[in-house]
Amino acid sequence: MTFATAKRFSIAEYHRLAELGFFEFDNRFELIRGEIIKMAAKGRFHSVCNTLLVEELIILLARRARVRVQEPIILSDDTEHYVSSHPLAADILLVIEVSDSTLKYDRITKLSLYAESGIADYWIFNLVDIQLEMHSEPYQKQRGGFDYRVKRVVLPNEFVVIPGFPDLSLDLSAVFPAQMGE
């Protein structure tokens, strides 16, 4: 009996596909555990929240840390977000996902991937429940798999301290669009 197996891509193969124009008309792909994944389209609230978040982080972190938005990161030999070579996990202080239609994927697949890669802090701006989900202290489970030991939910009217910068607080009311809660 023969079973079908999926073709897993390395970062080099992924880059070669990009060079050949495979992603030319739609560059909204990422490589996750060797699989090329088409990213979901962003809705209006997703775009607004993302824009507000980036503006706040750039203002708060001015010249103290680099804020990269939807840029590639390399987590392993078969995982790279977006299309070209960029920072490694050790270079990353915090990964943030703004999530609505991909919430389950971000909570399971990406969370495990980031924990396995040693990303110390992972935040999900959950647009479904209108809250920030903060994850820290990655660890490997007894029976395999990876997760975060500390999980905290923060409401849109609260403040959070930015990891690595105990003197900087992010006001979530400046990030979550006011009309979302209505």
MIMIKOL-114565 format. One record per residue: residue in one letter; x, z, y of N, C-alpha, C in turn; residue number from 1. Coordinates in steps of 0.02 Angstrom, whole numbers. Layout:
BEGIN
["A" [X Z Y] [X Z Y] [X Z Y] NUM]
...
***
This chain:
BEGIN
["M" [42 0 -59] [0 0 0] [44 0 62] 1]
["T" [31 -44 109] [70 -50 170] [28 -25 229] 2]
["F" [60 16 270] [27 42 329] [57 10 391] 3]
["A" [16 -1 439] [40 -28 503] [74 27 542] 4]
["T" [129 10 574] [164 59 616] [171 30 686] 5]
["A" [166 73 734] [173 52 804] [246 41 820] 6]
["K" [260 -7 862] [328 -19 885] [344 32 939] 7]
["R" [397 69 930] [420 117 980] [475 84 1021] 8]
["F" [473 93 1086] [521 63 1131] [571 114 1156] 9]
["S" [633 94 1164] [683 135 1197] [679 121 1272] 10]
["I" [713 162 1311] [714 150 1383] [745 82 1398] 11]
["A" [799 64 1361] [831 -1 1372] [783 -58 1358] 12]
["E" [744 -54 1304] [696 -106 1289] [641 -109 1342] 13]
["Y" [619 -52 1365] [569 -48 1418] [594 -82 1481] 14]
["H" [656 -68 1500] [686 -100 1559] [691 -175 1549] 15]
["R" [708 -196 1490] [714 -268 1476] [646 -302 1484] 16]
["L" [593 -270 1460] [526 -298 1469] [510 -305 1543] 17]
["A" [530 -256 1583] [519 -259 1655] [558 -317 1686] 18]
["E" [621 -325 1665] [662 -380 1690] [631 -448 1673] 19]
["L" [600 -453 1615] [569 -516 1593] [501 -528 1626] 20]
["G" [478 -481 1668] [416 -490 1704] [354 -466 1668] 21]
["F" [363 -428 1614] [306 -404 1575] [259 -363 1618] 22]
["F" [285 -325 1666] [244 -281 1708] [232 -311 1777] 23]
["E" [250 -374 1787] [250 -406 1852] [184 -399 1890] 24]
["F" [129 -411 1856] [64 -411 1890] [31 -343 1894] 25]
["D" [56 -296 1855] [27 -229 1855] [82 -180 1834] 26]
["N" [113 -147 1882] [168 -102 1865] [147 -31 1851] 27]
["R" [84 -21 1836] [59 47 1823] [64 64 1750] 28]
["F" [126 64 1725] [140 82 1656] [193 136 1656] 29]
["E" [195 175 1602] [248 223 1591] [265 225 1517] 30]
["L" [325 245 1502] [348 250 1433] [345 323 1413] 31]
["I" [302 339 1363] [293 407 1340] [306 409 1265] 32]
["R" [359 445 1245] [377 451 1174] [380 383 1140] 33]
["G" [409 334 1175] [419 268 1147] [360 221 1152] 34]
["E" [304 245 1177] [244 203 1185] [235 184 1258] 35]
["I" [217 121 1270] [203 99 1337] [130 114 1352] 36]
["I" [119 156 1401] [52 180 1418] [31 152 1486] 37]
["K" [-29 123 1487] [-57 99 1551] [-88 158 1586] 38]
["M" [-68 170 1647] [-93 226 1685] [-162 210 1712] 39]
["A" [-203 262 1719] [-271 254 1744] [-270 238 1819] 40]
["A" [-319 201 1840] [-327 186 1911] [-346 250 1948] 41]
["K" [-325 255 2010] [-339 315 2050] [-404 306 2088] 42]
["G" [-445 358 2086] [-506 360 2125] [-492 384 2196] 43]
["R" [-544 385 2236] [-537 405 2307] [-512 476 2315] 44]
["F" [-542 524 2279] [-520 594 2286] [-449 603 2261] 45]
["H" [-431 568 2208] [-363 571 2182] [-313 548 2236] 46]
["S" [-327 492 2267] [-283 466 2319] [-278 512 2379] 47]
["V" [-335 539 2401] [-336 585 2458] [-296 648 2442] 48]
["C" [-309 678 2385] [-274 739 2365] [-199 726 2360] 49]
["N" [-180 671 2329] [-110 653 2321] [-76 645 2389] 50]
["T" [-108 610 2435] [-81 599 2502] [-72 666 2539] 51]
["L" [-123 708 2537] [-119 773 2571] [-64 817 2541] 52]
["L" [-59 816 2475] [-7 855 2440] [63 833 2461] 53]
["V" [74 769 2461] [139 742 2480] [156 760 2552] 54]
["E" [108 753 2597] [120 770 2667] [140 843 2674] 55]
["E" [103 888 2641] [118 959 2645] [186 976 2616] 56]
["L" [203 947 2558] [268 961 2527] [326 936 2569] 57]
["I" [319 878 2599] [373 851 2641] [383 895 2702] 58]
["I" [329 918 2732] [335 963 2790] [368 1029 2769] 59]
["L" [344 1058 2714] [370 1123 2692] [443 1119 2669] 60]
["L" [461 1067 2634] [527 1062 2604] [578 1023 2645] 61]
["A" [560 1007 2706] [603 965 2749] [677 982 2741] 62]
["R" [714 935 2715] [787 938 2706] [811 993 2658] 63]
["R" [766 1026 2623] [786 1078 2575] [781 1053 2503] 64]
["A" [737 1004 2493] [730 974 2426] [702 904 2435] 65]
["R" [717 862 2388] [691 793 2389] [622 792 2357] 66]
["V" [574 764 2392] [506 755 2365] [501 682 2343] 67]
["R" [491 672 2279] [482 604 2251] [411 598 2228] 68]
["V" [380 543 2246] [309 533 2231] [301 473 2186] 69]
["Q" [275 485 2127] [261 433 2079] [322 389 2068] 70]
["E" [379 421 2063] [442 387 2049] [462 406 1978] 71]
["P" [502 363 1946] [521 375 1876] [565 437 1867] 72]
["I" [557 468 1810] [602 521 1787] [616 507 1713] 73]
["I" [677 524 1692] [696 514 1622] [694 582 1588] 74]
["L" [654 587 1535] [647 650 1499] [683 649 1432] 75]
["S" [688 591 1402] [724 584 1339] [741 510 1330] 76]
["D" [770 493 1273] [790 424 1260] [731 376 1254] 77]
["D" [671 403 1242] [614 359 1234] [556 376 1281] 78]
["T" [573 411 1335] [521 429 1383] [547 421 1454] 79]
["E" [514 376 1490] [530 367 1560] [465 350 1595] 80]
["H" [452 384 1650] [393 367 1689] [410 310 1735] 81]
["Y" [367 262 1738] [370 203 1781] [424 155 1756] 82]
["V" [460 119 1799] [497 61 1773] [573 63 1779] 83]
["S" [605 108 1812] [678 105 1816] [710 173 1807] 84]
["S" [776 174 1803] [814 235 1788] [817 282 1847] 85]
["H" [807 347 1833] [804 396 1888] [824 465 1865] 86]
["P" [805 518 1901] [829 585 1884] [814 607 1813] 87]
["L" [857 650 1788] [848 680 1722] [811 746 1730] 88]
["A" [787 774 1674] [749 836 1675] [786 892 1711] 89]
["A" [852 896 1700] [892 949 1731] [893 946 1807] 90]
["D" [877 887 1834] [877 878 1907] [811 896 1939] 91]
["I" [761 913 1899] [693 920 1924] [673 993 1929] 92]
["L" [650 1012 1988] [629 1080 2001] [556 1091 1980] 93]
["L" [514 1041 1992] [442 1047 1981] [413 978 1970] 94]
["V" [369 971 1920] [331 910 1911] [258 925 1925] 95]
["I" [227 881 1964] [156 890 1983] [117 829 1962] 96]
["E" [61 840 1930] [13 786 1914] [-50 800 1953] 97]
["V" [-77 750 1986] [-144 753 2016] [-189 720 1965] 98]
["S" [-238 757 1940] [-273 735 1880] [-348 740 1884] 99]
["D" [-381 687 1863] [-454 688 1854] [-471 654 1788] 100]
["S" [-470 588 1786] [-487 553 1723] [-436 563 1668] 101]
["T" [-375 584 1685] [-322 594 1635] [-309 668 1622] 102]
["L" [-355 711 1640] [-344 783 1635] [-325 805 1564] 103]
["K" [-361 783 1514] [-346 802 1445] [-275 779 1426] 104]
["Y" [-258 718 1442] [-192 690 1428] [-137 730 1463] 105]
["D" [-149 747 1526] [-100 786 1564] [-92 857 1538] 106]
["R" [-146 887 1514] [-144 955 1487] [-113 958 1417] 107]
["I" [-116 905 1379] [-91 906 1311] [-25 867 1305] 108]
["T" [-29 802 1312] [30 759 1300] [85 771 1351] 109]
["K" [68 766 1414] [120 773 1465] [145 845 1469] 110]
["L" [102 894 1462] [123 964 1463] [175 976 1408] 111]
["S" [160 954 1348] [207 963 1292] [273 927 1305] 112]
["L" [269 867 1331] [328 828 1346] [372 862 1399] 113]
["Y" [341 886 1452] [379 920 1504] [409 985 1478] 114]
["A" [372 1023 1439] [398 1085 1410] [457 1070 1364] 115]
["E" [450 1020 1322] [504 1001 1276] [567 980 1315] 116]
["S" [558 948 1371] [614 925 1412] [645 981 1454] 117]
["G" [614 1040 1453] [642 1096 1490] [623 1098 1564] 118]
["I" [572 1061 1583] [547 1064 1652] [520 1135 1663] 119]
["A" [550 1172 1708] [533 1243 1716] [462 1254 1742] 120]
["D" [440 1211 1786] [373 1220 1815] [335 1154 1815] 121]
["Y" [273 1157 1793] [229 1099 1790] [162 1119 1818] 122]
["W" [140 1082 1869] [76 1096 1902] [28 1038 1890] 123]
["I" [-35 1055 1879] [-87 1004 1875] [-138 1019 1929] 124]
["F" [-144 973 1977] [-198 979 2026] [-259 950 1993] 125]
["N" [-300 994 1966] [-359 977 1926] [-416 961 1974] 126]
["L" [-432 896 1979] [-486 875 2024] [-554 879 1992] 127]
["V" [-556 892 1927] [-620 901 1892] [-648 970 1908] 128]
["D" [-607 1021 1900] [-628 1090 1913] [-607 1115 1982] 129]
["I" [-575 1073 2020] [-552 1088 2088] [-511 1152 2089] 130]
["Q" [-453 1148 2056] [-408 1205 2052] [-337 1180 2035] 131]
["L" [-288 1222 2048] [-220 1208 2029] [-205 1247 1965] 132]
["E" [-177 1213 1916] [-157 1245 1853] [-81 1246 1853] 133]
["M" [-52 1305 1855] [20 1313 1858] [46 1334 1790] 134]
["H" [98 1300 1766] [129 1315 1701] [203 1327 1712] 135]
["S" [229 1381 1681] [301 1395 1687] [326 1427 1622] 136]
["E" [391 1431 1617] [426 1458 1559] [413 1417 1495] 137]
["P" [443 1358 1491] [433 1316 1431] [463 1350 1369] 138]
["Y" [432 1338 1311] [458 1365 1248] [436 1321 1190] 139]
["Q" [470 1330 1133] [451 1294 1073] [410 1340 1029] 140]
["K" [354 1316 1007] [309 1355 964] [341 1365 895] 141]
["Q" [319 1417 860] [345 1432 793] [336 1373 745] 142]
["R" [281 1339 749] [266 1284 703] [277 1216 735] 143]
["G" [324 1212 779] [338 1148 812] [296 1139 874] 144]
["G" [311 1089 911] [275 1077 973] [302 1121 1029] 145]
["F" [284 1103 1089] [309 1139 1147] [251 1155 1194] 146]
["D" [260 1209 1232] [207 1233 1276] [241 1274 1331] 147]
["Y" [200 1303 1374] [224 1348 1426] [195 1417 1413] 148]
["R" [237 1468 1422] [215 1537 1409] [169 1563 1463] 149]
["V" [182 1545 1525] [143 1571 1581] [98 1516 1608] 150]
["K" [34 1532 1613] [-16 1486 1641] [-58 1524 1692] 151]
["R" [-67 1493 1749] [-103 1526 1804] [-148 1476 1838] 152]
["V" [-209 1496 1852] [-256 1454 1889] [-260 1480 1960] 153]
["V" [-255 1434 2008] [-258 1452 2078] [-315 1412 2110] 154]
["L" [-356 1446 2149] [-415 1415 2179] [-397 1379 2244] 155]
["P" [-438 1332 2266] [-421 1290 2324] [-417 1326 2391] 156]
["N" [-437 1389 2394] [-432 1426 2457] [-374 1476 2456] 157]
["E" [-328 1468 2407] [-272 1514 2400] [-205 1480 2416] 158]
["F" [-153 1520 2417] [-85 1497 2430] [-43 1505 2367] 159]
["V" [7 1462 2358] [54 1469 2303] [125 1463 2329] 160]
["V" [171 1499 2299] [241 1495 2317] [271 1436 2279] 161]
["I" [311 1397 2314] [343 1339 2283] [403 1362 2243] 162]
["P" [407 1343 2178] [463 1365 2136] [531 1349 2167] 163]
["G" [575 1398 2166] [641 1389 2194] [645 1404 2268] 164]
["F" [588 1415 2300] [586 1428 2372] [538 1486 2385] 165]
["P" [559 1547 2372] [514 1605 2379] [487 1616 2449] 166]
["D" [519 1584 2498] [496 1592 2568] [446 1538 2588] 167]
["L" [429 1492 2542] [383 1438 2560] [319 1442 2519] 168]
["S" [263 1442 2555] [197 1443 2522] [158 1381 2540] 169]
["L" [124 1355 2490] [81 1297 2498] [9 1320 2502] 170]
["D" [-24 1301 2556] [-95 1317 2567] [-136 1264 2531] 171]
["L" [-169 1283 2477] [-207 1234 2437] [-266 1205 2475] 172]
["S" [-292 1241 2525] [-347 1213 2563] [-325 1152 2604] 173]
["A" [-260 1145 2614] [-233 1087 2650] [-223 1028 2602] 174]
["V" [-230 1040 2537] [-218 988 2487] [-284 963 2457] 175]
["F" [-327 1008 2437] [-391 988 2408] [-438 966 2464] 176]
["P" [-462 905 2462] [-510 882 2513] [-570 929 2517] 177]
["A" [-589 949 2577] [-643 998 2587] [-708 976 2555] 178]
["Q" [-725 912 2557] [-788 889 2530] [-790 888 2454] 179]
["M" [-734 901 2420] [-733 901 2347] [-777 956 2318] 180]
["G" [-777 1014 2352] [-815 1071 2326] [-890 1066 2336] 181]
["E" [-911 1016 2373] [-983 1010 2388] [-1021 974 2335] 182]
***
